Amino acid sequence: MNILLYDFLNSYIQYDLVYYLQKAGHKCNNVLYREGIDKYEDEAFTARMEKDLSEGSYDLVLTTNFWPVVSKVCKSHDLRYVSWFFDSPPNLPTTECMDYSCNEIFFFARVDYETYKAMGLTNVHYLPLAVNVERLNGVRTDYCKYESEISFVGRLYESMLPSLTSHMDEYQRGYIDGVVNVQTQLYGGYIIDDAITEEFTDSVRKRYRSLSEKAIQVTKKELAWAVASYVTHLERMTLLSVLSQRHQFKLYTYDLSDKEKELLPKVEFMGSVNYLDEMPQVFRASKINLCPVLKANRSGIPLRALDIMGCGGFLLSSYQSELYEYFLDGQECVMYTSLEDAVAKTEFYLQHDDLRKAIAAAGTARIEEAFRYEDRIEELLK
């Protein structure tokens, strides 16, 4: 097939996706669109896509994540549009355009798939992410540069919640604190979407309007995201603080505030690493790769967790239902169900090298068996 792909966000999976599509014999025109884009209405992008379609004959358009503006053009050309989410939850305020008959939409997180299916969409599917083990095996590791007892690659998710709650009344702040406290201690369950109701959000908007006519009018989805990102921030900051007091801890991130640096004096800040060449070296050279999953991702296996195991790295992840479903906990990876559990398991596996290495090897074997790009692409295109 002739496939037109758009890469709007420097998608982590784009390189491997194109590689395996071409390996399967498909012709790919991979367009890196870096102009900035409105998901729903964008005249500049629409003109660009119309031009691309006029200059070639395509059987399919494919993107990572779903882009309504792409779907609109595909609908007008009666052209099949396949999208595969690697983000959870989807950053879409509505289901506009998702029901078009040209779409086939794949979610890597089962909860997201079930949510949209329950809305009546019949063109949605569940498809976990994949790993290019072939590429990872070809990356040579500089152990002198990347070796560490514990590493974490990712953001700390500094949240807007403190700013939002500073303008709430006493009851509203107390309610938010209660939701945060419960969710912080809850692994394998997600209460935020149910706890942050439309009624509560409306009371917050009324409070803001009473203070200023120009006050922000936060939506339920925005407030729930602020709570989820704040809980994620608390978990990551606590783990980094406690574990770095006891062990060498390297943090790889591009987004770090001065306040966070002050609160984590023992953490070695290593800057960011690129996905294709440097990140695999971190995963392979670290004794323990920490992976506290974003709280708003209610079930899906994050790409980072799969990549860690695909590199032959040892994965220590917060409990995630689909990770537990696909991998044997304690045999192919290790999951924790509380902050105390994370600390205890870190201590244990740092003291048991042979067991840690055996688990890492078993995780890689499972990746090679069940998370192949060849199988995922067959599912995407069938």
Short mmCIF file of the C-alpha atoms (twelve columns), coordinates in Angstrom:
data_MODEL
# 
_entry.id   MODEL 
# 
loop_
_atom_site.group_PDB 
_atom_site.id 
_atom_site.type_symbol 
_atom_site.label_atom_id 
_atom_site.label_alt_id 
_atom_site.label_comp_id 
_atom_site.label_asym_id 
_atom_site.label_seq_id 
_atom_site.Cartn_x 
_atom_site.Cartn_y 
_atom_site.Cartn_z 
_atom_site.pdbx_PDB_model_num 
ATOM 1   C CA . MET A 1   0.000   0.000   0.000  1 
ATOM 2   C CA . ASN A 2   0.928   3.644   -0.405 1 
ATOM 3   C CA . ILE A 3   0.653   5.284   3.020  1 
ATOM 4   C CA . LEU A 4   0.743   8.973   3.911  1 
ATOM 5   C CA . LEU A 5   1.897   9.582   7.509  1 
ATOM 6   C CA . TYR A 6   1.936   12.807  9.490  1 
ATOM 7   C CA . ASP A 7   4.191   13.327  12.513 1 
ATOM 8   C CA . PHE A 8   3.003   16.383  14.448 1 
ATOM 9   C CA . LEU A 9   4.643   15.848  17.831 1 
ATOM 10  C CA . ASN A 10  7.962   14.186  17.053 1 
ATOM 11  C CA . SER A 11  6.175   10.990  18.042 1 
ATOM 12  C CA . TYR A 12  8.395   8.482   19.837 1 
ATOM 13  C CA . ILE A 13  6.984   5.559   17.873 1 
ATOM 14  C CA . GLN A 14  7.087   7.198   14.424 1 
ATOM 15  C CA . TYR A 15  10.553  5.976   13.418 1 
ATOM 16  C CA . ASP A 16  9.854   2.342   14.306 1 
ATOM 17  C CA . LEU A 17  6.375   2.469   12.792 1 
ATOM 18  C CA . VAL A 18  7.686   3.690   9.433  1 
ATOM 19  C CA . TYR A 19  10.592  1.227   9.562  1 
ATOM 20  C CA . TYR A 20  8.318   -1.794  9.958  1 
ATOM 21  C CA . LEU A 21  5.754   -0.548  7.453  1 
ATOM 22  C CA . GLN A 22  8.510   -0.282  4.868  1 
ATOM 23  C CA . LYS A 23  9.946   -3.631  5.929  1 
ATOM 24  C CA . ALA A 24  6.519   -5.141  5.233  1 
ATOM 25  C CA . GLY A 25  6.670   -3.758  1.696  1 
ATOM 26  C CA . HIS A 26  4.533   -0.631  2.040  1 
ATOM 27  C CA . LYS A 27  5.529   2.701   0.515  1 
ATOM 28  C CA . CYS A 28  5.555   5.511   3.079  1 
ATOM 29  C CA . ASN A 29  5.562   9.282   2.721  1 
ATOM 30  C CA . ASN A 30  6.349   10.402  6.262  1 
ATOM 31  C CA . VAL A 31  5.646   14.129  6.660  1 
ATOM 32  C CA . LEU A 32  7.207   15.884  9.655  1 
ATOM 33  C CA . TYR A 33  4.784   18.761  10.247 1 
ATOM 34  C CA . ARG A 34  6.354   21.266  12.639 1 
ATOM 35  C CA . GLU A 35  4.253   24.362  11.994 1 
ATOM 36  C CA . GLY A 36  2.009   24.045  15.028 1 
ATOM 37  C CA . ILE A 37  -1.518  22.847  14.459 1 
ATOM 38  C CA . ASP A 38  -5.070  23.281  15.699 1 
ATOM 39  C CA . LYS A 39  -6.560  19.833  16.152 1 
ATOM 40  C CA . TYR A 40  -9.956  20.802  14.766 1 
ATOM 41  C CA . GLU A 41  -9.664  23.770  12.396 1 
ATOM 42  C CA . ASP A 42  -6.383  24.613  10.684 1 
ATOM 43  C CA . GLU A 43  -6.440  26.173  7.229  1 
ATOM 44  C CA . ALA A 44  -2.658  26.018  6.755  1 
ATOM 45  C CA . PHE A 45  -2.461  22.310  7.523  1 
ATOM 46  C CA . THR A 46  -5.572  21.507  5.488  1 
ATOM 47  C CA . ALA A 47  -4.008  23.233  2.480  1 
ATOM 48  C CA . ARG A 48  -0.784  21.296  3.019  1 
ATOM 49  C CA . MET A 49  -2.594  17.968  3.231  1 
ATOM 50  C CA . GLU A 50  -4.644  18.741  0.127  1 
ATOM 51  C CA . LYS A 51  -1.380  19.481  -1.685 1 
ATOM 52  C CA . ASP A 52  0.175   16.210  -0.466 1 
ATOM 53  C CA . LEU A 53  -2.845  14.242  -1.670 1 
ATOM 54  C CA . SER A 54  -2.800  15.956  -5.057 1 
ATOM 55  C CA . GLU A 55  0.856   15.017  -5.580 1 
ATOM 56  C CA . GLY A 56  0.490   11.314  -4.838 1 
ATOM 57  C CA . SER A 57  -1.923  8.410   -4.823 1 
ATOM 58  C CA . TYR A 58  -2.525  6.999   -1.345 1 
ATOM 59  C CA . ASP A 59  -4.460  4.045   0.014  1 
ATOM 60  C CA . LEU A 60  -4.273  5.147   3.618  1 
ATOM 61  C CA . VAL A 61  -3.428  8.013   5.973  1 
ATOM 62  C CA . LEU A 62  -1.851  7.075   9.315  1 
ATOM 63  C CA . THR A 63  -0.992  9.126   12.415 1 
ATOM 64  C CA . THR A 64  -0.051  8.489   16.018 1 
ATOM 65  C CA . ASN A 65  -2.913  9.840   18.134 1 
ATOM 66  C CA . PHE A 66  -6.159  10.945  16.465 1 
ATOM 67  C CA . TRP A 67  -6.273  14.320  14.708 1 
ATOM 68  C CA . PRO A 68  -9.773  15.572  13.754 1 
ATOM 69  C CA . VAL A 69  -8.326  17.975  11.179 1 
ATOM 70  C CA . VAL A 70  -6.784  14.991  9.348  1 
ATOM 71  C CA . SER A 71  -10.038 13.059  9.586  1 
ATOM 72  C CA . LYS A 72  -11.973 15.912  7.960  1 
ATOM 73  C CA . VAL A 73  -9.736  15.886  4.898  1 
ATOM 74  C CA . CYS A 74  -9.854  12.091  4.685  1 
ATOM 75  C CA . LYS A 75  -13.637 12.176  4.834  1 
ATOM 76  C CA . SER A 76  -13.810 14.654  1.964  1 
ATOM 77  C CA . HIS A 77  -11.577 12.361  -0.130 1 
ATOM 78  C CA . ASP A 78  -13.244 9.114   0.980  1 
ATOM 79  C CA . LEU A 79  -9.820  7.952   2.174  1 
ATOM 80  C CA . ARG A 80  -9.198  5.517   5.025  1 
ATOM 81  C CA . TYR A 81  -7.643  7.092   8.136  1 
ATOM 82  C CA . VAL A 82  -5.935  4.919   10.769 1 
ATOM 83  C CA . SER A 83  -4.721  6.401   14.074 1 
ATOM 84  C CA . TRP A 84  -2.927  4.730   16.972 1 
ATOM 85  C CA . PHE A 85  -2.823  6.443   20.355 1 
ATOM 86  C CA . PHE A 86  0.415   6.378   22.337 1 
ATOM 87  C CA . ASP A 87  -0.916  8.951   24.838 1 
ATOM 88  C CA . SER A 88  -3.377  8.240   27.636 1 
ATOM 89  C CA . PRO A 89  -5.752  9.813   28.365 1 
ATOM 90  C CA . PRO A 90  -6.476  11.184  24.885 1 
ATOM 91  C CA . ASN A 91  -6.056  14.958  24.762 1 
ATOM 92  C CA . LEU A 92  -9.381  15.556  23.028 1 
ATOM 93  C CA . PRO A 93  -12.140 17.684  24.580 1 
ATOM 94  C CA . THR A 94  -14.919 16.118  22.460 1 
ATOM 95  C CA . THR A 95  -15.625 13.168  20.158 1 
ATOM 96  C CA . GLU A 96  -16.066 15.475  17.164 1 
ATOM 97  C CA . CYS A 97  -15.082 13.736  13.882 1 
ATOM 98  C CA . MET A 98  -14.323 10.444  15.639 1 
ATOM 99  C CA . ASP A 99  -17.471 8.775   14.286 1 
ATOM 100 C CA . TYR A 100 -16.605 9.377   10.624 1 
ATOM 101 C CA . SER A 101 -16.753 6.160   8.619  1 
ATOM 102 C CA . CYS A 102 -13.254 6.759   7.228  1 
ATOM 103 C CA . ASN A 103 -11.697 6.333   10.705 1 
ATOM 104 C CA . GLU A 104 -10.215 3.305   12.433 1 
ATOM 105 C CA . ILE A 105 -8.991  4.441   15.869 1 
ATOM 106 C CA . PHE A 106 -6.694  2.297   18.037 1 
ATOM 107 C CA . PHE A 107 -6.077  2.891   21.760 1 
ATOM 108 C CA . PHE A 108 -3.117  1.359   23.606 1 
ATOM 109 C CA . ALA A 109 -4.973  1.611   26.932 1 
ATOM 110 C CA . ARG A 110 -7.959  -0.692  27.307 1 
ATOM 111 C CA . VAL A 111 -9.837  1.739   29.566 1 
ATOM 112 C CA . ASP A 112 -9.680  4.434   26.864 1 
ATOM 113 C CA . TYR A 113 -10.970 1.978   24.269 1 
ATOM 114 C CA . GLU A 114 -13.817 0.910   26.551 1 
ATOM 115 C CA . THR A 115 -14.667 4.538   27.369 1 
ATOM 116 C CA . TYR A 116 -15.068 5.560   23.731 1 
ATOM 117 C CA . LYS A 117 -16.813 2.344   22.789 1 
ATOM 118 C CA . ALA A 118 -19.347 3.033   25.549 1 
ATOM 119 C CA . MET A 119 -20.019 6.388   23.875 1 
ATOM 120 C CA . GLY A 120 -21.344 4.478   20.881 1 
ATOM 121 C CA . LEU A 121 -18.305 4.576   18.603 1 
ATOM 122 C CA . THR A 122 -18.054 1.405   16.509 1 
ATOM 123 C CA . ASN A 123 -14.718 2.157   14.818 1 
ATOM 124 C CA . VAL A 124 -12.517 1.988   17.939 1 
ATOM 125 C CA . HIS A 125 -10.102 -0.808  18.800 1 
ATOM 126 C CA . TYR A 126 -7.691  -1.899  21.515 1 
ATOM 127 C CA . LEU A 127 -4.037  -2.363  20.563 1 
ATOM 128 C CA . PRO A 128 -1.108  -2.246  23.030 1 
ATOM 129 C CA . LEU A 129 2.106   -0.573  21.916 1 
ATOM 130 C CA . ALA A 130 5.130   -2.372  20.473 1 
ATOM 131 C CA . VAL A 131 8.914   -2.460  20.761 1 
ATOM 132 C CA . ASN A 132 11.618  -2.493  18.077 1 
ATOM 133 C CA . VAL A 133 13.997  -4.901  19.800 1 
ATOM 134 C CA . GLU A 134 16.063  -5.116  16.614 1 
ATOM 135 C CA . ARG A 135 16.886  -1.398  16.843 1 
ATOM 136 C CA . LEU A 136 17.518  -1.538  20.585 1 
ATOM 137 C CA . ASN A 137 19.955  -4.441  20.202 1 
ATOM 138 C CA . GLY A 138 21.952  -2.338  17.753 1 
ATOM 139 C CA . VAL A 139 22.533  0.499   20.243 1 
ATOM 140 C CA . ARG A 140 25.986  0.265   21.864 1 
ATOM 141 C CA . THR A 141 25.931  1.209   25.547 1 
ATOM 142 C CA . ASP A 142 28.417  3.541   27.190 1 
ATOM 143 C CA . TYR A 143 28.317  2.070   30.686 1 
ATOM 144 C CA . CYS A 144 30.851  4.574   32.025 1 
ATOM 145 C CA . LYS A 145 28.502  7.418   31.119 1 
ATOM 146 C CA . TYR A 146 25.101  5.939   31.967 1 
ATOM 147 C CA . GLU A 147 25.694  3.363   34.722 1 
ATOM 148 C CA . SER A 148 23.619  3.959   37.842 1 
ATOM 149 C CA . GLU A 149 21.949  2.139   40.704 1 
ATOM 150 C CA . ILE A 150 18.586  3.776   39.988 1 
ATOM 151 C CA . SER A 151 17.455  5.867   37.035 1 
ATOM 152 C CA . PHE A 152 14.268  7.635   36.065 1 
ATOM 153 C CA . VAL A 153 13.604  9.068   32.612 1 
ATOM 154 C CA . GLY A 154 10.631  11.392  32.427 1 
ATOM 155 C CA . ARG A 155 8.848   14.477  33.651 1 
ATOM 156 C CA . LEU A 156 7.957   15.274  37.249 1 
ATOM 157 C CA . TYR A 157 4.647   16.841  36.147 1 
ATOM 158 C CA . GLU A 158 4.593   20.122  38.028 1 
ATOM 159 C CA . SER A 159 0.840   20.719  38.208 1 
ATOM 160 C CA . MET A 160 -1.447  23.753  38.003 1 
ATOM 161 C CA . LEU A 161 -3.450  22.417  40.954 1 
ATOM 162 C CA . PRO A 162 -1.841  24.582  43.693 1 
ATOM 163 C CA . SER A 163 -2.641  27.689  41.651 1 
ATOM 164 C CA . LEU A 164 -6.210  26.518  41.052 1 
ATOM 165 C CA . THR A 165 -6.890  25.653  44.694 1 
ATOM 166 C CA . SER A 166 -5.459  28.963  45.942 1 
ATOM 167 C CA . HIS A 167 -8.623  30.672  44.680 1 
ATOM 168 C CA . MET A 168 -11.100 28.027  45.901 1 
ATOM 169 C CA . ASP A 169 -13.099 28.334  49.098 1 
ATOM 170 C CA . GLU A 170 -12.254 26.297  52.195 1 
ATOM 171 C CA . TYR A 171 -14.669 23.458  51.415 1 
ATOM 172 C CA . GLN A 172 -13.443 23.114  47.836 1 
ATOM 173 C CA . ARG A 173 -9.800  23.024  48.911 1 
ATOM 174 C CA . GLY A 174 -10.604 20.412  51.538 1 
ATOM 175 C CA . TYR A 175 -12.461 18.292  49.016 1 
ATOM 176 C CA . ILE A 176 -9.543  18.415  46.563 1 
ATOM 177 C CA . ASP A 177 -7.106  17.541  49.373 1 
ATOM 178 C CA . GLY A 178 -9.241  14.514  50.215 1 
ATOM 179 C CA . VAL A 179 -9.265  13.296  46.602 1 
ATOM 180 C CA . VAL A 180 -5.489  13.758  46.366 1 
ATOM 181 C CA . ASN A 181 -4.877  11.875  49.622 1 
ATOM 182 C CA . VAL A 182 -7.026  8.908   48.603 1 
ATOM 183 C CA . GLN A 183 -5.627  8.669   45.067 1 
ATOM 184 C CA . THR A 184 -2.040  8.935   46.342 1 
ATOM 185 C CA . GLN A 185 -2.531  5.762   48.363 1 
ATOM 186 C CA . LEU A 186 -4.577  3.916   45.752 1 
ATOM 187 C CA . TYR A 187 -2.813  1.680   43.229 1 
ATOM 188 C CA . GLY A 188 -4.876  -0.234  40.696 1 
ATOM 189 C CA . GLY A 189 -7.833  2.101   41.103 1 
ATOM 190 C CA . TYR A 190 -8.631  5.571   39.780 1 
ATOM 191 C CA . ILE A 191 -11.184 7.745   41.556 1 
ATOM 192 C CA . ILE A 192 -10.402 11.197  40.172 1 
ATOM 193 C CA . ASP A 193 -12.805 11.160  37.202 1 
ATOM 194 C CA . ASP A 194 -15.686 10.113  39.461 1 
ATOM 195 C CA . ALA A 195 -14.744 12.412  42.342 1 
ATOM 196 C CA . ILE A 196 -14.326 15.549  40.226 1 
ATOM 197 C CA . THR A 197 -17.944 15.855  39.136 1 
ATOM 198 C CA . GLU A 198 -19.475 18.416  36.809 1 
ATOM 199 C CA . GLU A 199 -21.421 19.751  39.793 1 
ATOM 200 C CA . PHE A 200 -18.245 20.290  41.812 1 
ATOM 201 C CA . THR A 201 -16.463 21.884  38.855 1 
ATOM 202 C CA . ASP A 202 -19.391 24.238  38.338 1 
ATOM 203 C CA . SER A 203 -19.157 25.324  41.987 1 
ATOM 204 C CA . VAL A 204 -15.465 26.085  41.405 1 
ATOM 205 C CA . ARG A 205 -16.297 28.173  38.329 1 
ATOM 206 C CA . LYS A 206 -18.895 30.122  40.336 1 
ATOM 207 C CA . ARG A 207 -16.321 30.750  43.047 1 
ATOM 208 C CA . TYR A 208 -13.841 32.058  40.478 1 
ATOM 209 C CA . ARG A 209 -16.481 34.321  38.891 1 
ATOM 210 C CA . SER A 210 -17.323 35.782  42.305 1 
ATOM 211 C CA . LEU A 211 -13.692 36.885  42.571 1 
ATOM 212 C CA . SER A 212 -13.321 38.216  39.033 1 
ATOM 213 C CA . GLU A 213 -15.437 38.384  35.893 1 
ATOM 214 C CA . LYS A 214 -12.302 37.557  33.893 1 
ATOM 215 C CA . ALA A 215 -11.427 34.481  35.974 1 
ATOM 216 C CA . ILE A 216 -10.513 31.229  34.249 1 
ATOM 217 C CA . GLN A 217 -13.479 28.927  33.640 1 
ATOM 218 C CA . VAL A 218 -11.941 25.543  34.239 1 
ATOM 219 C CA . THR A 219 -13.636 22.453  32.762 1 
ATOM 220 C CA . LYS A 220 -14.196 19.146  34.535 1 
ATOM 221 C CA . LYS A 221 -11.591 17.503  32.315 1 
ATOM 222 C CA . GLU A 222 -9.024  20.231  33.007 1 
ATOM 223 C CA . LEU A 223 -9.574  20.074  36.767 1 
ATOM 224 C CA . ALA A 224 -9.345  16.268  36.788 1 
ATOM 225 C CA . TRP A 225 -6.093  16.454  34.815 1 
ATOM 226 C CA . ALA A 226 -4.689  18.987  37.280 1 
ATOM 227 C CA . VAL A 227 -5.445  16.611  40.164 1 
ATOM 228 C CA . ALA A 228 -4.021  13.569  38.346 1 
ATOM 229 C CA . SER A 229 -0.816  15.350  37.360 1 
ATOM 230 C CA . TYR A 230 -0.425  16.671  40.917 1 
ATOM 231 C CA . VAL A 231 -0.744  13.174  42.415 1 
ATOM 232 C CA . THR A 232 1.803   11.943  39.876 1 
ATOM 233 C CA . HIS A 233 4.104   14.813  40.861 1 
ATOM 234 C CA . LEU A 234 3.808   13.962  44.566 1 
ATOM 235 C CA . GLU A 235 4.578   10.287  43.972 1 
ATOM 236 C CA . ARG A 236 7.606   10.980  41.795 1 
ATOM 237 C CA . MET A 237 9.029   13.671  44.067 1 
ATOM 238 C CA . THR A 238 8.631   11.444  47.132 1 
ATOM 239 C CA . LEU A 239 10.248  8.427   45.474 1 
ATOM 240 C CA . LEU A 240 13.159  10.464  44.155 1 
ATOM 241 C CA . SER A 241 13.708  12.143  47.508 1 
ATOM 242 C CA . VAL A 242 13.643  8.942   49.578 1 
ATOM 243 C CA . LEU A 243 15.589  6.704   47.201 1 
ATOM 244 C CA . SER A 244 18.287  9.287   46.452 1 
ATOM 245 C CA . GLN A 245 19.042  9.547   50.178 1 
ATOM 246 C CA . ARG A 246 20.071  5.878   50.133 1 
ATOM 247 C CA . HIS A 247 21.371  5.179   46.633 1 
ATOM 248 C CA . GLN A 248 22.849  6.726   43.522 1 
ATOM 249 C CA . PHE A 249 19.918  8.182   41.592 1 
ATOM 250 C CA . LYS A 250 20.087  9.715   38.114 1 
ATOM 251 C CA . LEU A 251 17.185  11.755  36.758 1 
ATOM 252 C CA . TYR A 252 16.908  12.353  33.020 1 
ATOM 253 C CA . THR A 253 14.487  15.150  32.234 1 
ATOM 254 C CA . TYR A 254 14.308  18.359  30.235 1 
ATOM 255 C CA . ASP A 255 11.792  20.085  32.492 1 
ATOM 256 C CA . LEU A 256 12.959  20.860  36.037 1 
ATOM 257 C CA . SER A 257 12.252  23.898  38.208 1 
ATOM 258 C CA . ASP A 258 14.631  25.496  40.681 1 
ATOM 259 C CA . LYS A 259 12.245  24.530  43.486 1 
ATOM 260 C CA . GLU A 260 12.366  20.867  42.448 1 
ATOM 261 C CA . LYS A 261 16.164  20.968  42.379 1 
ATOM 262 C CA . GLU A 262 16.202  22.366  45.929 1 
ATOM 263 C CA . LEU A 263 13.881  19.602  47.152 1 
ATOM 264 C CA . LEU A 264 16.025  16.860  45.572 1 
ATOM 265 C CA . PRO A 265 19.575  17.698  46.683 1 
ATOM 266 C CA . LYS A 266 20.880  14.123  46.339 1 
ATOM 267 C CA . VAL A 267 19.498  13.463  42.855 1 
ATOM 268 C CA . GLU A 268 21.939  13.691  39.936 1 
ATOM 269 C CA . PHE A 269 20.309  15.809  37.236 1 
ATOM 270 C CA . MET A 270 21.474  14.491  33.867 1 
ATOM 271 C CA . GLY A 271 19.404  16.591  31.469 1 
ATOM 272 C CA . SER A 272 17.338  15.025  28.714 1 
ATOM 273 C CA . VAL A 273 18.189  12.058  26.500 1 
ATOM 274 C CA . ASN A 274 17.038  11.394  22.950 1 
ATOM 275 C CA . TYR A 275 14.692  8.486   22.428 1 
ATOM 276 C CA . LEU A 276 16.463  6.512   19.712 1 
ATOM 277 C CA . ASP A 277 20.122  6.505   20.772 1 
ATOM 278 C CA . GLU A 278 20.592  7.616   24.384 1 
ATOM 279 C CA . MET A 279 17.531  6.419   26.277 1 
ATOM 280 C CA . PRO A 280 18.232  2.720   25.540 1 
ATOM 281 C CA . GLN A 281 21.711  3.143   27.031 1 
ATOM 282 C CA . VAL A 282 20.215  4.528   30.252 1 
ATOM 283 C CA . PHE A 283 17.802  1.603   30.545 1 
ATOM 284 C CA . ARG A 284 20.476  -1.003  29.887 1 
ATOM 285 C CA . ALA A 285 23.133  0.522   32.168 1 
ATOM 286 C CA . SER A 286 20.873  1.148   35.179 1 
ATOM 287 C CA . LYS A 287 20.399  -1.556  37.778 1 
ATOM 288 C CA . ILE A 288 16.842  -0.383  38.430 1 
ATOM 289 C CA . ASN A 289 14.682  1.641   36.036 1 
ATOM 290 C CA . LEU A 290 11.913  3.368   37.966 1 
ATOM 291 C CA . CYS A 291 8.589   3.856   36.177 1 
ATOM 292 C CA . PRO A 292 5.853   5.551   38.248 1 
ATOM 293 C CA . VAL A 293 2.972   5.570   35.746 1 
ATOM 294 C CA . LEU A 294 1.040   8.788   35.126 1 
ATOM 295 C CA . LYS A 295 -2.093  8.493   37.285 1 
ATOM 296 C CA . ALA A 296 -4.419  9.615   34.487 1 
ATOM 297 C CA . ASN A 297 -3.307  6.584   32.451 1 
ATOM 298 C CA . ARG A 298 -5.761  4.257   34.119 1 
ATOM 299 C CA . SER A 299 -4.737  0.907   32.626 1 
ATOM 300 C CA . GLY A 300 -2.359  1.020   29.662 1 
ATOM 301 C CA . ILE A 301 1.262   -0.166  29.588 1 
ATOM 302 C CA . PRO A 302 3.369   2.957   28.979 1 
ATOM 303 C CA . LEU A 303 5.809   2.914   26.077 1 
ATOM 304 C CA . ARG A 304 8.644   3.622   28.540 1 
ATOM 305 C CA . ALA A 305 7.943   0.421   30.469 1 
ATOM 306 C CA . LEU A 306 8.011   -1.640  27.277 1 
ATOM 307 C CA . ASP A 307 11.208  0.026   26.081 1 
ATOM 308 C CA . ILE A 308 12.947  -0.654  29.408 1 
ATOM 309 C CA . MET A 309 12.228  -4.365  29.115 1 
ATOM 310 C CA . GLY A 310 12.987  -4.376  25.390 1 
ATOM 311 C CA . CYS A 311 16.483  -3.047  26.190 1 
ATOM 312 C CA . GLY A 312 17.112  -5.804  28.715 1 
ATOM 313 C CA . GLY A 313 16.648  -3.377  31.582 1 
ATOM 314 C CA . PHE A 314 15.074  -4.151  34.955 1 
ATOM 315 C CA . LEU A 315 11.651  -2.504  35.316 1 
ATOM 316 C CA . LEU A 316 10.258  -1.343  38.666 1 
ATOM 317 C CA . SER A 317 6.820   0.089   37.906 1 
ATOM 318 C CA . SER A 318 3.837   1.232   39.879 1 
ATOM 319 C CA . TYR A 319 1.005   -1.301  39.619 1 
ATOM 320 C CA . GLN A 320 -0.818  -1.053  36.299 1 
ATOM 321 C CA . SER A 321 -3.605  -3.470  35.415 1 
ATOM 322 C CA . GLU A 322 -2.510  -4.243  31.851 1 
ATOM 323 C CA . LEU A 323 1.126   -4.606  32.882 1 
ATOM 324 C CA . TYR A 324 -0.047  -7.170  35.444 1 
ATOM 325 C CA . GLU A 325 -2.161  -8.869  32.770 1 
ATOM 326 C CA . TYR A 326 0.641   -9.274  30.212 1 
ATOM 327 C CA . PHE A 327 3.712   -9.742  32.428 1 
ATOM 328 C CA . LEU A 328 4.434   -11.947 35.431 1 
ATOM 329 C CA . ASP A 329 5.045   -9.694  38.429 1 
ATOM 330 C CA . GLY A 330 8.247   -10.722 40.181 1 
ATOM 331 C CA . GLN A 331 9.346   -12.855 37.215 1 
ATOM 332 C CA . GLU A 332 9.372   -10.576 34.140 1 
ATOM 333 C CA . CYS A 333 9.119   -7.186  35.837 1 
ATOM 334 C CA . VAL A 334 8.391   -5.896  39.344 1 
ATOM 335 C CA . MET A 335 5.466   -3.726  40.443 1 
ATOM 336 C CA . TYR A 336 4.885   -1.825  43.663 1 
ATOM 337 C CA . THR A 337 1.586   -0.999  45.343 1 
ATOM 338 C CA . SER A 338 2.691   1.751   47.733 1 
ATOM 339 C CA . LEU A 339 5.600   4.114   48.220 1 
ATOM 340 C CA . GLU A 340 6.859   1.930   51.063 1 
ATOM 341 C CA . ASP A 341 6.646   -1.126  48.792 1 
ATOM 342 C CA . ALA A 342 8.657   0.683   46.104 1 
ATOM 343 C CA . VAL A 343 11.436  1.495   48.571 1 
ATOM 344 C CA . ALA A 344 11.509  -2.045  49.985 1 
ATOM 345 C CA . LYS A 345 11.638  -3.667  46.544 1 
ATOM 346 C CA . THR A 346 14.375  -1.286  45.419 1 
ATOM 347 C CA . GLU A 347 16.479  -2.296  48.414 1 
ATOM 348 C CA . PHE A 348 15.827  -5.998  47.826 1 
ATOM 349 C CA . TYR A 349 16.646  -6.110  44.121 1 
ATOM 350 C CA . LEU A 350 19.770  -3.970  44.475 1 
ATOM 351 C CA . GLN A 351 21.046  -6.656  46.847 1 
ATOM 352 C CA . HIS A 352 20.146  -9.590  44.573 1 
ATOM 353 C CA . ASP A 353 21.967  -9.112  41.284 1 
ATOM 354 C CA . ASP A 354 21.328  -12.572 39.842 1 
ATOM 355 C CA . LEU A 355 17.598  -12.446 40.492 1 
ATOM 356 C CA . ARG A 356 17.346  -8.902  39.113 1 
ATOM 357 C CA . LYS A 357 19.182  -9.886  35.916 1 
ATOM 358 C CA . ALA A 358 17.040  -13.007 35.483 1 
ATOM 359 C CA . ILE A 359 13.850  -10.941 35.749 1 
ATOM 360 C CA . ALA A 360 15.180  -8.432  33.222 1 
ATOM 361 C CA . ALA A 361 16.043  -11.215 30.759 1 
ATOM 362 C CA . ALA A 362 12.608  -12.794 31.157 1 
ATOM 363 C CA . GLY A 363 10.970  -9.418  30.529 1 
ATOM 364 C CA . THR A 364 12.888  -9.039  27.289 1 
ATOM 365 C CA . ALA A 365 11.861  -12.524 26.174 1 
ATOM 366 C CA . ARG A 366 8.217   -11.663 26.801 1 
ATOM 367 C CA . ILE A 367 8.578   -8.437  24.788 1 
ATOM 368 C CA . GLU A 368 10.067  -10.376 21.858 1 
ATOM 369 C CA . GLU A 369 7.178   -12.832 22.002 1 
ATOM 370 C CA . ALA A 370 4.138   -10.592 22.435 1 
ATOM 371 C CA . PHE A 371 4.997   -6.956  21.601 1 
ATOM 372 C CA . ARG A 372 6.340   -7.151  18.050 1 
ATOM 373 C CA . TYR A 373 5.765   -4.328  15.568 1 
ATOM 374 C CA . GLU A 374 5.083   -6.884  12.824 1 
ATOM 375 C CA . ASP A 375 2.032   -8.152  14.720 1 
ATOM 376 C CA . ARG A 376 0.777   -4.670  15.607 1 
ATOM 377 C CA . ILE A 377 1.052   -3.412  12.012 1 
ATOM 378 C CA . GLU A 378 -0.843  -6.448  10.752 1 
ATOM 379 C CA . GLU A 379 -3.604  -5.579  13.212 1 
ATOM 380 C CA . LEU A 380 -3.577  -1.894  12.228 1 
ATOM 381 C CA . LEU A 381 -3.950  -2.614  8.534  1 
ATOM 382 C CA . LYS A 382 -6.120  -5.743  8.397  1 
# 
